[in-house]
Amino acid sequence: MAILECKSVSKSYGGAKALEDVNIDVGEKQVLGLIGPNGAGKSTLIDIISGFTRADSGSVTFMGKEITRMTPHDISNRGLARTFQLCKNFNFMTVWENILVGSKSGVGEEQKKLADKILMDFDFGPLRNQSPAHLAYGEQKMIEIARISMSNPKVAMLDEPSSGVDKKSQDRIISYINTNLRNQAAVLLVEHNMTVVENVCDELVVLDRGKVICQGKPSEVLRDARVVASYFGK
């Protein structure tokens, strides 16, 4: 059963079509990868789902309720969380505070214990009282994932979490998605790194020039002639 559905979503900027009649379904506890070349419309779709951009037409349904016209705040409060391509941490807070601020149920002792657990899940114990600004970029990316995990989402949307990170951080992100996040929420993953995609995704949707050109299991999709042509040319 789909927990998140996009039906016939379209978006244009001037005369340029960013998305055209896009349909995707994300099942409960599924990790769905959204891939495609630069400019394919992936981040536009994420922005529409999370309420930061309005679609020209089509609908987005989350947990059985249409959210197409809701604000980002209201969508987030319903249990849909996201990260961004560029880190948006609170550098005036500590790493631990950055995680705790993701809580949607106050900051009592129970929430503090959960923040401690998530801190340790990411092996951030020694970094607890540091500012994210002083950390490596991969660690900053992981703080964002830790914070949305703290919010106990029903759907977690990750926008290129491995972009610009080192191999160690990439492996830690893969491990956290597989051992923690996928057991907590459905995941919609926008990603260019095929190592990450192949290691975490149950299914892939490929966008090219705003249209879905292929969908299926990673092993099948990544060998599809249309996908190869989209990435590398005919």
C-alpha positions in Angstrom: 0.0 0.0 0.0 1.3 3.4 -1.0 1.9 5.9 1.8 2.9 8.7 -0.7 1.5 9.1 -4.1 2.2 11.7 -6.9 -0.4 11.7 -9.6 0.1 13.5 -13.0 2.3 16.1 -11.4 3.4 18.8 -13.8 5.4 22.0 -13.4 6.7 24.5 -15.9 8.9 27.6 -15.5 8.1 29.9 -18.4 8.1 27.7 -21.5 10.3 25.1 -19.9 8.7 21.9 -18.5 10.4 20.8 -15.4 7.9 18.0 -14.8 5.4 16.5 -17.1 2.6 14.1 -15.9 4.8 12.4 -13.3 3.3 9.5 -11.3 5.2 7.7 -8.5 4.1 5.7 -5.4 6.2 5.1 -2.3 5.1 2.1 -0.2 5.3 1.8 3.5 8.9 1.1 4.7 10.1 1.1 1.1 13.3 2.8 -0.1 12.4 4.3 -3.5 15.3 5.8 -5.5 14.7 8.8 -7.7 17.5 9.1 -10.2 18.2 10.9 -13.5 20.7 13.3 -15.1 21.1 16.9 -13.9 18.1 19.0 -14.7 15.8 15.9 -14.9 13.3 17.4 -12.4 14.2 15.4 -9.3 14.6 18.2 -6.8 11.6 20.0 -8.3 9.5 17.0 -7.5 10.9 16.8 -3.9 10.1 20.5 -3.5 6.5 20.0 -4.7 6.0 17.0 -2.4 7.3 18.9 0.6 5.3 22.1 -0.1 8.2 24.4 -1.1 7.0 24.6 -4.7 3.4 24.5 -6.1 2.7 22.1 -9.0 0.8 23.5 -12.0 -1.4 20.4 -12.1 -1.7 17.0 -10.5 -1.9 15.9 -6.9 0.2 14.7 -4.0 -1.4 12.4 -1.4 0.3 11.5 1.9 -1.3 8.9 4.2 -4.5 9.1 2.3 -4.9 12.9 2.5 -4.1 15.3 -0.4 -1.3 17.7 0.6 -0.8 19.5 -2.7 -1.8 22.9 -1.3 -0.4 22.5 2.2 2.4 24.6 3.6 5.8 23.0 4.3 5.2 23.4 8.0 1.8 21.5 7.9 3.3 18.8 5.7 6.2 18.3 8.1 3.8 18.1 11.0 1.9 15.3 9.3 5.1 13.2 9.3 6.9 14.0 6.1 10.5 15.0 6.6 13.3 16.0 4.2 16.9 16.9 3.9 18.4 19.4 1.3 21.2 19.2 -1.2 23.1 21.9 0.7 23.3 21.4 4.5 20.9 23.4 6.6 22.1 22.8 10.1 22.0 25.2 13.0 25.6 26.2 13.5 24.9 28.2 16.7 23.8 24.9 18.3 25.8 21.8 19.2 25.5 18.5 17.3 23.3 17.1 20.1 21.1 20.1 20.1 20.8 19.9 16.3 19.4 16.4 16.7 17.1 17.2 19.6 15.5 20.1 17.8 14.0 17.6 15.3 11.7 16.3 18.0 8.0 17.1 17.4 6.9 16.0 20.9 8.8 18.4 23.2 12.2 18.1 24.8 11.6 16.0 27.9 13.7 13.3 29.3 12.4 10.7 26.8 13.3 12.8 23.9 16.7 13.6 25.3 17.4 9.9 25.6 16.3 9.3 22.0 18.6 12.1 20.9 21.4 10.4 22.8 20.7 7.1 21.1 20.6 8.6 17.6 23.9 10.4 18.5 25.5 7.1 19.2 23.9 5.4 16.2 25.9 7.8 14.1 29.0 7.4 16.3 28.8 11.2 17.1 29.5 10.8 20.8 32.9 12.6 20.7 31.3 15.4 18.7 28.3 15.9 21.0 29.2 19.5 22.1 30.7 20.7 18.8 29.2 23.1 16.3 28.3 21.4 12.9 30.3 24.2 11.3 33.5 22.7 12.6 32.8 19.2 11.2 33.6 17.5 7.9 30.9 18.0 5.2 30.0 14.3 5.4 29.3 14.6 9.1 27.2 17.7 8.5 25.1 15.7 6.0 24.6 13.0 8.6 23.5 15.5 11.2 20.6 16.4 8.9 19.6 12.7 8.6 19.9 12.3 12.3 17.6 15.3 12.9 14.8 14.1 10.6 15.1 10.6 12.2 14.5 12.4 15.6 11.2 13.7 14.2 9.9 10.1 13.8 8.8 10.6 10.2 6.4 8.4 8.2 8.3 9.4 5.0 11.9 10.6 4.9 13.0 12.3 1.7 16.8 12.5 1.3 18.0 14.9 -1.4 21.5 13.7 -2.5 22.7 12.7 0.9 26.1 11.4 -0.4 26.9 14.3 -2.6 30.3 15.8 -1.7 31.0 13.3 1.1 34.0 11.0 1.7 33.8 7.2 1.3 33.6 6.7 5.1 30.7 9.0 5.5 29.0 7.4 2.4 29.3 4.0 4.0 27.9 5.3 7.3 24.9 6.8 5.4 24.2 3.5 3.6 24.4 1.6 6.9 22.1 4.0 8.7 19.5 3.9 6.0 19.6 0.1 5.9 19.7 -0.6 9.6 17.7 2.3 11.1 15.8 4.6 8.8 14.1 2.0 6.6 12.7 0.4 9.7 11.3 3.7 10.8 9.9 5.3 7.7 9.5 5.0 3.9 12.4 6.7 2.2 12.4 8.6 -1.1 16.0 9.0 -2.1 17.3 11.4 -4.7 20.8 10.3 -5.6 23.5 10.3 -8.3 25.8 7.9 -6.5 25.0 4.5 -8.0 26.9 2.7 -5.2 24.4 4.2 -2.7 21.5 3.5 -5.0 22.3 -0.2 -5.5 23.0 -0.7 -1.8 19.8 0.8 -0.3 17.0 1.1 -2.9 14.2 -1.5 -3.3 13.0 0.1 -6.5 14.1 3.0 -8.8 12.2 5.6 -10.8 14.2 7.4 -13.5 13.4 10.9 -14.6 14.7 12.5 -17.8 13.6 16.0 -18.9 10.7 16.0 -16.5 9.3 12.6 -17.5 9.4 9.1 -16.0 11.3 7.0 -18.5 11.8 3.8 -16.5 10.8 2.2 -13.2 11.6 -1.1 -11.5 14.3 -3.1 -9.6 17.7 -1.5 -9.5 19.3 -4.5 -11.3 16.9 -4.1 -14.2 16.7 -0.3 -14.4 20.4 0.3 -14.4 20.8 -2.0 -17.4 17.9 -0.4 -19.3 19.0 1.1 -22.7 16.9 4.2 -22.1 18.6 4.8 -18.7 22.1 4.3 -20.1 21.3 6.7 -23.0 19.9 9.2 -20.5 23.1 9.2 -18.5 25.8 8.6 -21.1 24.2 9.4 -24.4 23.4 7.1 -27.3 
